[in-house]
Amino acid sequence: MKRFIRRLSRVADASSHYCLLRSVPIYVGEEMELFVVNAELLNHPVFIALLNKSAQEYGYEQKGVLHIPCHVLVFERVMEALRLGVDSRDLKDLLASFSDDCFLGY
C-alpha cells in the first residue's frame, strides 16, 4: 500500500493543477470516465477496498492516472454516500450489494 500511495503522490506532483486542489484524478470503468476525488477520501475504508481492487487488477506500478475497475454508476453512488457522510458499514453493504456487478470482469 505504501508503494501505491507513493505512486499517487507522483501523479499528483506531475499534475500540479490537481495537487493544488488536493484532489486526485481517477478513471473509472470501461468508459474511463474521469472523476476528480478529494485526496482525503483515499483513506476511507470503502475507498481503500476500491484501491485494493485496482491494485489487484493492474498492479502497483500503474502508469498515469489511477484506474478503478468499477462500474461508473456504482462509483457515483459510493462517492455520493461519502459526500453525505454515510456510515462505513452501510457503504460496505452498498458495495456488497453490487458485488457481482461492481467490479468489471477484466
N, C-alpha and C positions, 0 to 999 in steps of 0.2 A: 504494500500500500504506500510505503514511503517513496518508492520509485514513481508511482503513479502521481502522487502529489507534486514531486519534483518536475515531472513531465508537464503537469498542468501549469506550474509556475513558469516554465519555459514558454509555453504557448501564450500565457498572459504577458510575459515580457516582450514577446515578439509582436504583440498586438497592444500597444500602449493605450489605444482607444478603449479597449475593454478593461485594461488594468486600472486606468483612472476611474472607471466607474465601479471598480471592484466586482466585476462580473466576468463570467466565463462563457465563451461561445460553445454551443453543443449542437451537433447534428443528431436528429432523432429519426429512427425508422428508415425504411427503404427509400422513402421520399427525400431523405436527407434534409428535412425541414430544420431550419436554423432557429434555435432558441438562445437567448442571452439570459443566463441564470446567475443570480446573486451568489457570489463565491461562498458566503456563509452557509448556504443550503447544502454545500458539498459534505458537511459534517453530519447532516441529519441521517439517522439510521436507515430510512427508506431510500434516501439518495445514495447512501453507501451501498445498499443492495443493488441499485441500478449500476453504479460504478463497478462493482464486483462482477456483474454480469457482462459489462462491457470488457473488462479485463480478461474474463474467461473466453470471450468471443474473439477479441482482437489482440490480446496480449498487452503488456505494459509499455511496449515500445511503439504505440500508435504514432503516426506522423501527422502533424497538422492539428486540426480541430478535433476535439473529442467526439466520438460517435457512440450513441447508446442504441442497442438493438431492441427497441421497444416501439410498439405502435404509437403513432403520434397522439391519437385520441386518449390512450391510457396515460401517456406522459403529461398531456394537458390537464387531465383530471388530477394527477398527482401534484402538479405544480399549483393548481387552484386550491387543493386541500392544504398544501403547505402555506400558501398565502393566507388562507383563512385560519391557520393555526390548529388544524385538526390533530387530534391525539395520534401519537406514533403507532399505537396498537391498531387504531382504525385505518391508518394509512397502509399498514402491513396487510390488514384484511382486504383493503381495496386492491392491492397488488395480487394477493392470493386469489381474489375473485376473478382475476384476469390471467391466472397462471398459465392456462393453455393458450391464451391469445396475446398476452402482453409481449412476450419476447419472441422476436421473429425467428423462424427456423433457418438460420444461416447455416 
